[in-house]
Amino acid sequence: MQIFVARLAGTPVFDPAGDKIGRIRDVVTGLRGSRPPSVHGMVVEVQPRRRVFLPITRVRGIEAGAVVFTGRINVRRFEQRATETLVIGEMLDLTVSVYGRPVTVFDVAMAETSPSTWEITKVAVYRDKRRRDPAIVEWSEVSGFDILQEDQGAAGLIASFDSMRAADIAGALHDLPGKRRIEIARALDDERLAEILEELPPGDQITILGMLEPERAADVLEEMGPDDAADVLHDLSEEKAAELLALMEPREAAPVRRLLTYPSDTAGGMMTTEPVILPPSSTVAEALAHIRQQDLLPAVAAQVFVTRPPNETPTGAYLGVTHFQRLLRDPPSTLLGGVLDPSIDPIRPEFTLREVAFYLASYNLVAAPVVDELNRFVGAVTVDDVLDHLLPEDWRERSPS
């Protein structure tokens, strides 16, 4: 039975008791010259965002939509050895040769050649990338996998990312060699790259933005939330941050510039300037339509902030907040001015991280409204922003113990 590896990406992994313990993220092989590479095992992502190694000898079944293993899995974080190659991360998109003719790899197949022994046996290639002219050839017919390539491309790997969340892709990128990471970043569209950058550690963010053309880096920052863009610019040199801000569209740069005036560990530095804001004359039905938008994060969609016009930050006078649960209980025609929560007082931009965390915990909230000295609504601090700052700076780079 032939198993095409790229199709395994994201497949659930089950233990002998039938419990799902994670998902397949890659397959680990060892190149052996002209001989078919041996499959050492699989990289499995278990929660919370820890990548571990599952030896191929433990795999008892690979079926449609499931991989089943026996025994126990070692939860130590996977570390790739120098002699190992990741199929999805490093083989896809390579330009290799079939009888001297250049072709591009878009998948490889593995097969069980003897009990508990698997090898890479076939290679799926495009003979013409522009026309997507596919062919499946034997491993023995292919050469060039062991040659370092300056520009590998990224279409195949990006295709394997298609159904993954941005945080999972960020974890995969972080584990790739630096050269491969940059190739993928350059091939992603601005919106997708922005989503992934928001989930990467600061060091990776700086490296990737530094390898992009300044105009492209500015475009990506425009696609990020203003608070996330401000966090990235805080970590850059003053000269680089000023250059990228100057290249951003003025309308997109304005809220980022405002956020940069606050220390990063205060309410003003952590807040998002793009929560759901409506006037008191809007109805419950209109509010529900706004928070129903798919691109809103759950913490942002949990409440609607009500202000006098203008309804973009900094707004007119802040009037109050109404929560998702309250909106569900009232008739659709009810005006928002009549369903405000009178018990929630706003906070000021200078509130410290500790004060914001205490405020959210005291009132069991997922977001805190922030107003300036003129009682204008300037943003909202969400619980995920607070967690980002409470956790160690390198929390995205390491697994919890």
C-alpha positions as a Markdown table, in Angstrom:
| # | Residue | x | y | z |
|---|---|---|---|---|
| 1 | Met | 0.0 | 0.0 | 0.0 |
| 2 | Gln | 1.3 | 3.4 | -1.0 |
| 3 | Ile | 0.8 | 6.4 | 1.4 |
| 4 | Phe | 1.4 | 9.8 | -0.1 |
| 5 | Val | 2.9 | 11.9 | 2.7 |
| 6 | Ala | 1.6 | 15.3 | 1.9 |
| 7 | Arg | -1.9 | 13.9 | 2.3 |
| 8 | Leu | -1.1 | 12.8 | 5.8 |
| 9 | Ala | -0.6 | 16.3 | 7.1 |
| 10 | Gly | -3.2 | 17.0 | 9.7 |
| 11 | Thr | -4.4 | 13.4 | 10.1 |
| 12 | Pro | -5.5 | 12.6 | 13.6 |
| 13 | Val | -3.3 | 10.1 | 15.6 |
| 14 | Phe | -5.0 | 7.7 | 18.0 |
| 15 | Asp | -3.5 | 5.7 | 20.9 |
| 16 | Pro | -4.4 | 2.0 | 21.5 |
| 17 | Ala | -7.4 | 3.0 | 23.6 |
| 18 | Gly | -8.9 | 5.0 | 20.7 |
| 19 | Asp | -8.2 | 8.4 | 22.2 |
| 20 | Lys | -6.9 | 11.1 | 19.9 |
| 21 | Ile | -3.5 | 12.4 | 21.1 |
| 22 | Gly | -2.6 | 14.8 | 18.2 |
| 23 | Arg | -2.1 | 15.2 | 14.5 |
| 24 | Ile | 0.5 | 14.3 | 11.9 |
| 25 | Arg | 2.7 | 17.3 | 10.9 |
| 26 | Asp | 5.5 | 15.6 | 9.0 |
| 27 | Val | 7.4 | 12.4 | 8.2 |
| 28 | Val | 11.1 | 11.9 | 9.2 |
| 29 | Thr | 13.3 | 10.0 | 6.7 |
| 30 | Gly | 17.0 | 9.2 | 6.3 |
| 31 | Leu | 18.5 | 9.6 | 2.8 |
| 32 | Arg | 20.6 | 6.6 | 1.7 |
| 33 | Gly | 22.1 | 7.6 | -1.6 |
| 34 | Ser | 20.5 | 5.8 | -4.5 |
| 35 | Arg | 18.6 | 3.4 | -2.1 |
| 36 | Pro | 15.1 | 4.4 | -1.1 |
| 37 | Pro | 15.1 | 6.5 | 2.0 |
| 38 | Ser | 14.1 | 4.7 | 5.2 |
| 39 | Val | 11.2 | 6.2 | 7.2 |
| 40 | His | 12.2 | 6.8 | 10.8 |
| 41 | Gly | 8.8 | 8.0 | 12.1 |
| 42 | Met | 6.4 | 10.8 | 12.2 |
| 43 | Val | 6.3 | 14.3 | 13.8 |
| 44 | Val | 3.1 | 14.5 | 15.8 |
| 45 | Glu | 1.7 | 17.7 | 17.3 |
| 46 | Val | 0.1 | 17.2 | 20.7 |
| 47 | Gln | -1.4 | 19.9 | 22.8 |
| 48 | Pro | -0.4 | 22.4 | 23.8 |
| 49 | Arg | 1.6 | 22.9 | 20.6 |
| 50 | Arg | 4.3 | 20.4 | 21.4 |
| 51 | Arg | 5.9 | 18.4 | 18.5 |
| 52 | Val | 7.0 | 14.9 | 19.4 |
| 53 | Phe | 8.4 | 11.9 | 17.6 |
| 54 | Leu | 6.4 | 8.8 | 16.9 |
| 55 | Pro | 8.7 | 5.9 | 15.7 |
| 56 | Ile | 7.4 | 4.2 | 12.6 |
| 57 | Thr | 7.8 | 0.9 | 14.5 |
| 58 | Arg | 5.0 | 2.0 | 16.8 |
| 59 | Val | 2.6 | 2.6 | 14.0 |
| 60 | Arg | 0.0 | -0.2 | 13.7 |
| 61 | Gly | -2.3 | 1.2 | 11.1 |
| 62 | Ile | -2.6 | 4.1 | 8.6 |
| 63 | Glu | -6.1 | 4.4 | 7.3 |
| 64 | Ala | -8.3 | 7.1 | 5.8 |
| 65 | Gly | -8.4 | 9.9 | 8.3 |
| 66 | Ala | -6.5 | 8.1 | 11.1 |
| 67 | Val | -3.1 | 6.9 | 12.2 |
| 68 | Val | -3.1 | 4.3 | 15.1 |
| 69 | Phe | -0.1 | 3.5 | 17.2 |
| 70 | Thr | 0.7 | 1.0 | 19.9 |
| 71 | Gly | 2.7 | 1.4 | 23.1 |
| 72 | Arg | 3.4 | 4.8 | 24.7 |
| 73 | Ile | 4.6 | 8.0 | 23.0 |
| 74 | Asn | 7.6 | 9.9 | 24.2 |
| 75 | Val | 6.4 | 13.5 | 24.9 |
| 76 | Arg | 9.9 | 15.0 | 24.7 |
| 77 | Arg | 10.0 | 17.7 | 22.1 |
| 78 | Phe | 11.1 | 16.5 | 18.7 |
| 79 | Glu | 14.6 | 17.6 | 17.7 |
| 80 | Gln | 15.7 | 16.9 | 14.1 |
| 81 | Arg | 19.0 | 15.2 | 13.7 |
| 82 | Ala | 21.6 | 16.3 | 11.1 |
| 83 | Thr | 21.1 | 13.0 | 9.2 |
| 84 | Glu | 17.4 | 13.3 | 9.0 |
| 85 | Thr | 15.2 | 14.9 | 6.4 |
| 86 | Leu | 11.6 | 16.2 | 6.8 |
| 87 | Val | 9.5 | 15.1 | 3.9 |
| 88 | Ile | 6.9 | 17.9 | 3.9 |
| 89 | Gly | 9.2 | 20.6 | 5.3 |
| 90 | Glu | 12.3 | 19.9 | 3.1 |
| 91 | Met | 11.5 | 17.6 | 0.2 |
| 92 | Leu | 8.4 | 19.2 | -1.3 |
| 93 | Asp | 9.0 | 21.8 | -4.0 |
| 94 | Leu | 12.6 | 20.6 | -4.7 |
| 95 | Thr | 13.8 | 20.6 | -8.3 |
| 96 | Val | 15.2 | 17.2 | -9.0 |
| 97 | Ser | 16.0 | 15.2 | -12.2 |
| 98 | Val | 14.3 | 12.2 | -13.8 |
| 99 | Tyr | 16.7 | 10.8 | -16.3 |
| 100 | Gly | 18.4 | 14.2 | -16.7 |
| 101 | Arg | 15.1 | 16.2 | -17.1 |
| 102 | Pro | 14.3 | 18.7 | -14.3 |
| 103 | Val | 11.0 | 18.2 | -12.5 |
| 104 | Thr | 9.4 | 19.6 | -9.3 |
| 105 | Val | 8.4 | 17.4 | -6.4 |
| 106 | Phe | 4.9 | 17.9 | -5.0 |
| 107 | Asp | 4.6 | 14.7 | -3.0 |
| 108 | Val | 6.3 | 11.4 | -2.2 |
| 109 | Ala | 4.9 | 8.0 | -1.3 |
| 110 | Met | 6.0 | 5.6 | 1.4 |
| 111 | Ala | 5.3 | 1.9 | 1.6 |
| 112 | Glu | 5.8 | -0.9 | 4.2 |
| 113 | Thr | 8.5 | -3.0 | 2.6 |
| 114 | Ser | 8.6 | -5.5 | 5.5 |
| 115 | Pro | 6.9 | -5.7 | 8.9 |
| 116 | Ser | 7.4 | -2.3 | 10.7 |
| 117 | Thr | 9.8 | -1.2 | 8.0 |
| 118 | Trp | 8.8 | 1.7 | 5.7 |
| 119 | Glu | 10.6 | 3.3 | 2.8 |
| 120 | Ile | 10.1 | 6.2 | 0.4 |
| 121 | Thr | 9.3 | 4.3 | -2.8 |
| 122 | Lys | 7.8 | 6.8 | -5.3 |
| 123 | Val | 8.0 | 10.5 | -6.1 |
| 124 | Ala | 5.1 | 12.6 | -7.5 |
| 125 | Val | 6.5 | 15.4 | -9.7 |
| 126 | Tyr | 5.4 | 18.1 | -12.1 |
| 127 | Arg | 7.2 | 17.8 | -15.4 |
| 128 | Asp | 6.0 | 21.3 | -16.2 |
| 129 | Lys | 5.2 | 23.6 | -13.3 |
| 130 | Arg | 3.2 | 26.0 | -15.3 |
| 131 | Arg | 0.9 | 23.4 | -16.9 |
| 132 | Arg | 0.9 | 21.2 | -13.8 |
| 133 | Asp | 1.8 | 18.1 | -15.8 |
| 134 | Pro | 2.0 | 15.4 | -13.1 |
| 135 | Ala | 3.8 | 12.1 | -13.1 |
| 136 | Ile | 4.6 | 9.4 | -10.5 |
| 137 | Val | 8.0 | 7.9 | -10.8 |
| 138 | Glu | 10.1 | 5.3 | -8.9 |
| 139 | Trp | 12.6 | 6.7 | -6.3 |
| 140 | Ser | 15.4 | 5.0 | -8.3 |
| 141 | Glu | 14.6 | 7.2 | -11.3 |
| 142 | Val | 15.2 | 10.4 | -9.4 |
| 143 | Ser | 18.4 | 12.2 | -8.5 |
| 144 | Gly | 19.1 | 15.5 | -6.8 |
| 145 | Phe | 17.5 | 15.2 | -3.4 |
| 146 | Asp | 20.9 | 15.6 | -1.8 |
| 147 | Ile | 21.8 | 18.8 | -3.6 |
| 148 | Leu | 21.4 | 22.1 | -1.7 |
| 149 | Gln | 19.2 | 24.4 | -3.7 |
| 150 | Glu | 19.3 | 28.2 | -3.6 |
| 151 | Asp | 15.6 | 28.7 | -4.4 |
| 152 | Gln | 13.5 | 25.7 | -3.5 |
| 153 | Gly | 10.0 | 27.2 | -4.0 |
| 154 | Ala | 7.1 | 26.7 | -1.6 |
| 155 | Ala | 3.8 | 25.8 | -3.4 |
| 156 | Gly | 3.7 | 22.2 | -2.2 |
| 157 | Leu | 4.5 | 23.0 | 1.4 |
| 158 | Ile | 1.9 | 25.8 | 1.4 |
| 159 | Ala | -0.7 | 23.5 | 0.0 |
| 160 | Ser | -0.1 | 21.1 | 3.0 |
| 161 | Phe | -0.7 | 24.1 | 5.3 |
| 162 | Asp | -4.1 | 24.8 | 3.8 |
| 163 | Ser | -6.3 | 23.4 | 6.5 |
| 164 | Met | -4.0 | 24.4 | 9.5 |
| 165 | Arg | -4.5 | 27.2 | 11.9 |
| 166 | Ala | -2.1 | 30.1 | 11.8 |
| 167 | Ala | -0.7 | 29.1 | 15.2 |
| 168 | Asp | 0.1 | 25.6 | 14.0 |
| 169 | Ile | 1.7 | 26.9 | 10.8 |
| 170 | Ala | 3.8 | 29.3 | 12.9 |
| 171 | Gly | 5.0 | 26.3 | 14.9 |
| 172 | Ala | 5.9 | 24.4 | 11.7 |
| 173 | Leu | 7.8 | 27.4 | 10.3 |
| 174 | His | 9.7 | 27.9 | 13.6 |
| 175 | Asp | 11.0 | 24.4 | 13.4 |
| 176 | Leu | 12.1 | 24.7 | 9.7 |
| 177 | Pro | 15.7 | 25.6 | 8.7 |
| 178 | Gly | 16.1 | 29.4 | 8.3 |
| 179 | Lys | 16.5 | 29.3 | 4.5 |
| 180 | Arg | 13.3 | 27.2 | 4.1 |
| 181 | Arg | 11.4 | 29.5 | 6.5 |
| 182 | Ile | 12.2 | 32.6 | 4.4 |
| 183 | Glu | 11.2 | 30.8 | 1.2 |
| 184 | Ile | 7.8 | 30.0 | 2.7 |
| 185 | Ala | 7.3 | 33.5 | 4.1 |
| 186 | Arg | 8.0 | 35.0 | 0.7 |
| 187 | Ala | 5.6 | 32.7 | -1.1 |
| 188 | Leu | 2.6 | 33.3 | 1.3 |
| 189 | Asp | 0.1 | 36.1 | 0.5 |
| 190 | Asp | 0.2 | 39.2 | 2.7 |
| 191 | Glu | -2.9 | 38.3 | 4.8 |
| 192 | Arg | -1.9 | 34.7 | 5.6 |
| 193 | Leu | 1.7 | 35.8 | 6.4 |
| 194 | Ala | 0.3 | 38.5 | 8.7 |
| 195 | Glu | -1.8 | 35.9 | 10.6 |
| 196 | Ile | 1.3 | 33.6 | 11.0 |
| 197 | Leu | 3.6 | 36.4 | 12.1 |
| 198 | Glu | 1.2 | 37.3 | 14.9 |
| 199 | Glu | 1.8 | 33.8 | 16.3 |
| 200 | Leu | 5.6 | 33.7 | 15.9 |
| 201 | Pro | 8.2 | 34.6 | 18.5 |
| 202 | Pro | 9.7 | 38.1 | 18.2 |
| 203 | Gly | 13.0 | 36.8 | 16.9 |
| 204 | Asp | 11.3 | 35.0 | 14.0 |
| 205 | Gln | 9.2 | 38.1 | 13.3 |
| 206 | Ile | 12.2 | 40.3 | 13.0 |
| 207 | Thr | 14.1 | 37.8 | 10.9 |
| 208 | Ile | 11.3 | 37.4 | 8.4 |
| 209 | Leu | 10.4 | 41.0 | 8.1 |
| 210 | Gly | 14.1 | 41.8 | 7.6 |
| 211 | Met | 14.3 | 39.4 | 4.7 |
| 212 | Leu | 11.3 | 40.9 | 2.9 |
| 213 | Glu | 11.5 | 44.0 | 0.7 |
| 214 | Pro | 10.5 | 47.0 | 2.8 |
| 215 | Glu | 7.4 | 47.7 | 0.7 |
| 216 | Arg | 6.3 | 44.1 | 1.2 |
| 217 | Ala | 7.0 | 44.2 | 4.9 |
| 218 | Ala | 4.9 | 47.3 | 5.2 |
| 219 | Asp | 2.0 | 45.6 | 3.4 |
| 220 | Val | 2.2 | 42.7 | 5.8 |
| 221 | Leu | 2.1 | 45.0 | 8.8 |
| 222 | Glu | -1.0 | 46.7 | 7.4 |
| 223 | Glu | -2.7 | 43.3 | 7.4 |
| 224 | Met | -1.9 | 42.7 | 11.0 |
| 225 | Gly | -4.0 | 44.0 | 13.9 |
| 226 | Pro | -2.7 | 47.4 | 14.9 |
| 227 | Asp | -1.7 | 46.1 | 18.4 |
| 228 | Asp | 0.2 | 43.2 | 16.9 |
| 229 | Ala | 1.9 | 45.5 | 14.4 |
| 230 | Ala | 2.9 | 47.8 | 17.2 |
| 231 | Asp | 4.4 | 45.0 | 19.2 |
| 232 | Val | 6.5 | 44.0 | 16.2 |
| 233 | Leu | 7.7 | 47.6 | 15.6 |
| 234 | His | 8.5 | 47.9 | 19.3 |
| 235 | Asp | 11.1 | 45.1 | 18.8 |
| 236 | Leu | 12.7 | 46.7 | 15.7 |
| 237 | Ser | 15.3 | 49.4 | 15.7 |
| 238 | Glu | 13.9 | 52.9 | 15.7 |
| 239 | Glu | 15.3 | 53.5 | 12.2 |
| 240 | Lys | 13.7 | 50.3 | 10.8 |
| 241 | Ala | 10.3 | 50.9 | 12.5 |
| 242 | Ala | 10.2 | 54.5 | 11.2 |
| 243 | Glu | 11.0 | 53.3 | 7.7 |
| 244 | Leu | 8.2 | 50.7 | 7.7 |
| 245 | Leu | 5.7 | 53.2 | 9.2 |
| 246 | Ala | 6.5 | 55.7 | 6.5 |
| 247 | Leu | 5.8 | 53.0 | 3.8 |
| 248 | Met | 2.4 | 52.0 | 5.4 |
| 249 | Glu | -0.8 | 53.6 | 4.2 |
| 250 | Pro | -1.5 | 56.7 | 6.4 |
| 251 | Arg | -4.9 | 55.3 | 7.5 |
| 252 | Glu | -3.3 | 52.0 | 8.5 |
| 253 | Ala | -0.3 | 53.6 | 10.2 |
| 254 | Ala | -2.3 | 56.1 | 12.3 |
| 255 | Pro | -3.6 | 53.6 | 15.0 |
| 256 | Val | -0.2 | 51.9 | 15.1 |
| 257 | Arg | 1.5 | 55.2 | 15.7 |
| 258 | Arg | -0.9 | 55.9 | 18.6 |
| 259 | Leu | -0.2 | 52.6 | 20.2 |
| 260 | Leu | 3.5 | 53.1 | 19.9 |
| 261 | Thr | 3.2 | 56.2 | 22.2 |
| 262 | Tyr | 2.3 | 53.9 | 25.1 |
| 263 | Pro | 4.7 | 51.5 | 27.0 |
| 264 | Ser | 4.1 | 48.0 | 25.6 |
| 265 | Asp | 3.2 | 46.6 | 29.1 |
| 266 | Thr | 0.3 | 49.0 | 29.7 |
| 267 | Ala | -3.3 | 49.0 | 28.7 |
| 268 | Gly | -2.6 | 51.5 | 26.0 |
| 269 | Gly | 0.3 | 49.4 | 24.6 |
| 270 | Met | -1.7 | 46.1 | 24.7 |
| 271 | Met | -5.1 | 47.2 | 23.5 |
| 272 | Thr | -6.6 | 46.6 | 20.1 |
| 273 | Thr | -8.0 | 49.7 | 18.3 |
| 274 | Glu | -10.4 | 47.7 | 16.2 |
| 275 | Pro | -13.0 | 46.1 | 18.5 |
| 276 | Val | -16.7 | 46.2 | 17.6 |
| 277 | Ile | -18.0 | 49.8 | 18.1 |
| 278 | Leu | -21.5 | 51.0 | 17.4 |
| 279 | Pro | -23.6 | 54.1 | 18.2 |
| 280 | Pro | -26.5 | 53.8 | 20.8 |
| 281 | Ser | -29.0 | 54.1 | 18.0 |
| 282 | Ser | -28.0 | 50.8 | 16.5 |
| 283 | Thr | -30.2 | 47.8 | 17.2 |
| 284 | Val | -29.4 | 44.4 | 18.8 |
| 285 | Ala | -29.9 | 42.8 | 15.3 |
| 286 | Glu | -27.2 | 45.1 | 13.9 |
| 287 | Ala | -24.9 | 44.3 | 16.7 |
| 288 | Leu | -25.3 | 40.6 | 16.3 |
| 289 | Ala | -24.6 | 41.0 | 12.5 |
| 290 | His | -21.3 | 42.7 | 13.4 |
| 291 | Ile | -20.0 | 40.1 | 15.9 |
| 292 | Arg | -21.0 | 37.3 | 13.5 |
| 293 | Gln | -18.2 | 38.3 | 11.2 |
| 294 | Gln | -15.9 | 35.3 | 10.7 |
| 295 | Asp | -12.6 | 37.2 | 10.9 |
| 296 | Leu | -13.2 | 38.4 | 14.5 |
| 297 | Leu | -11.4 | 36.7 | 17.3 |
| 298 | Pro | -13.7 | 35.2 | 20.0 |
| 299 | Ala | -12.5 | 37.7 | 22.6 |
| 300 | Val | -13.3 | 40.6 | 20.4 |
| 301 | Ala | -16.7 | 39.3 | 19.3 |
| 302 | Ala | -17.8 | 38.7 | 22.9 |
| 303 | Gln | -18.9 | 42.3 | 23.4 |
| 304 | Val | -20.0 | 45.5 | 21.6 |
| 305 | Phe | -18.7 | 48.9 | 22.8 |
| 306 | Val | -21.2 | 51.8 | 22.4 |
| 307 | Thr | -20.0 | 55.4 | 21.8 |
| 308 | Arg | -21.1 | 58.7 | 20.4 |
| 309 | Pro | -19.9 | 59.3 | 16.8 |
| 310 | Pro | -17.4 | 59.0 | 15.4 |
| 311 | Asn | -17.3 | 55.3 | 15.9 |
| 312 | Glu | -13.7 | 54.7 | 15.0 |
| 313 | Thr | -11.0 | 55.1 | 17.7 |
| 314 | Pro | -10.5 | 57.6 | 19.2 |
| 315 | Thr | -14.3 | 57.8 | 19.3 |
| 316 | Gly | -16.8 | 60.3 | 20.6 |
| 317 | Ala | -17.9 | 60.0 | 24.2 |
| 318 | Tyr | -17.8 | 56.4 | 25.6 |
| 319 | Leu | -21.3 | 55.3 | 26.8 |
| 320 | Gly | -20.8 | 51.6 | 27.8 |
| 321 | Val | -20.5 | 48.0 | 26.7 |
| 322 | Thr | -23.1 | 45.3 | 26.0 |
| 323 | His | -22.2 | 41.6 | 26.1 |
| 324 | Phe | -23.0 | 38.8 | 23.6 |
| 325 | Gln | -25.2 | 37.0 | 26.0 |
| 326 | Arg | -27.3 | 40.1 | 26.7 |
| 327 | Leu | -27.7 | 40.6 | 22.9 |
| 328 | Leu | -29.1 | 37.1 | 22.6 |
| 329 | Arg | -31.7 | 37.7 | 25.3 |
| 330 | Asp | -33.2 | 41.0 | 23.9 |
| 331 | Pro | -35.5 | 41.5 | 20.9 |
| 332 | Pro | -33.7 | 42.3 | 17.7 |
| 333 | Ser | -35.3 | 45.7 | 17.5 |
| 334 | Thr | -34.0 | 46.8 | 20.9 |
| 335 | Leu | -31.6 | 49.8 | 20.8 |
| 336 | Leu | -28.1 | 49.3 | 22.2 |
| 337 | Gly | -28.4 | 52.4 | 24.3 |
| 338 | Gly | -31.0 | 50.5 | 26.4 |
| 339 | Val | -28.9 | 47.3 | 27.0 |
| 340 | Leu | -25.6 | 48.6 | 28.4 |
| 341 | Asp | -24.0 | 47.0 | 31.4 |
| 342 | Pro | -23.9 | 49.7 | 34.1 |
| 343 | Ser | -21.5 | 47.7 | 36.3 |
| 344 | Ile | -18.4 | 47.9 | 34.0 |
| 345 | Asp | -16.3 | 51.1 | 34.4 |
| 346 | Pro | -13.6 | 51.7 | 31.7 |
| 347 | Ile | -9.9 | 51.7 | 32.5 |
| 348 | Arg | -7.2 | 54.2 | 31.5 |
| 349 | Pro | -4.3 | 53.7 | 29.0 |
| 350 | Glu | -1.7 | 53.9 | 31.7 |
| 351 | Phe | -3.0 | 50.9 | 33.7 |
| 352 | Thr | -0.2 | 48.5 | 34.2 |
| 353 | Leu | -0.3 | 44.8 | 33.1 |
| 354 | Arg | -0.9 | 43.8 | 36.7 |
| 355 | Glu | -3.8 | 46.2 | 37.0 |
| 356 | Val | -5.4 | 45.1 | 33.8 |
| 357 | Ala | -5.1 | 41.4 | 34.7 |
| 358 | Phe | -6.6 | 42.1 | 38.1 |
| 359 | Tyr | -9.5 | 44.0 | 36.5 |
| 360 | Leu | -10.3 | 41.2 | 34.1 |
| 361 | Ala | -10.1 | 38.6 | 36.8 |
| 362 | Ser | -12.2 | 40.6 | 39.2 |
| 363 | Tyr | -15.1 | 41.1 | 36.8 |
| 364 | Asn | -14.8 | 37.8 | 34.9 |
| 365 | Leu | -14.3 | 39.7 | 31.6 |
| 366 | Val | -12.6 | 38.8 | 28.3 |
| 367 | Ala | -12.0 | 42.4 | 27.4 |
| 368 | Ala | -11.6 | 45.8 | 29.1 |
| 369 | Pro | -12.7 | 49.1 | 27.6 |
| 370 | Val | -10.0 | 51.8 | 27.6 |
| 371 | Val | -10.8 | 55.5 | 27.5 |
| 372 | Asp | -8.6 | 58.6 | 27.5 |
| 373 | Glu | -8.8 | 61.8 | 29.7 |
| 374 | Leu | -11.6 | 63.1 | 27.5 |
| 375 | Asn | -13.7 | 60.0 | 27.9 |
| 376 | Arg | -13.1 | 58.9 | 24.3 |
| 377 | Phe | -13.0 | 55.2 | 23.7 |
| 378 | Val | -9.5 | 54.4 | 22.4 |
| 379 | Gly | -9.4 | 50.6 | 22.4 |
| 380 | Ala | -10.0 | 47.4 | 24.3 |
| 381 | Val | -7.5 | 45.0 | 26.0 |
| 382 | Thr | -8.5 | 41.4 | 25.5 |
| 383 | Val | -7.6 | 38.5 | 27.7 |
| 384 | Asp | -5.4 | 36.9 | 25.0 |
| 385 | Asp | -3.3 | 40.1 | 24.9 |
| 386 | Val | -2.8 | 40.0 | 28.6 |
| 387 | Leu | -1.8 | 36.4 | 28.5 |
| 388 | Asp | 0.8 | 37.2 | 25.8 |
| 389 | His | 2.4 | 39.6 | 28.2 |
| 390 | Leu | 2.1 | 37.6 | 31.3 |
| 391 | Leu | 3.8 | 34.5 | 29.9 |
| 392 | Pro | 7.6 | 34.5 | 29.5 |
| 393 | Glu | 8.9 | 36.3 | 26.4 |
| 394 | Asp | 10.0 | 33.0 | 24.8 |
| 395 | Trp | 6.8 | 31.1 | 25.5 |
| 396 | Arg | 6.1 | 30.6 | 21.8 |
| 397 | Glu | 9.5 | 28.9 | 21.4 |
| 398 | Arg | 9.1 | 26.3 | 24.2 |
| 399 | Ser | 6.7 | 23.7 | 25.3 |
| 400 | Pro | 5.2 | 23.8 | 28.8 |
| 401 | Ser | 6.8 | 21.4 | 31.2 |
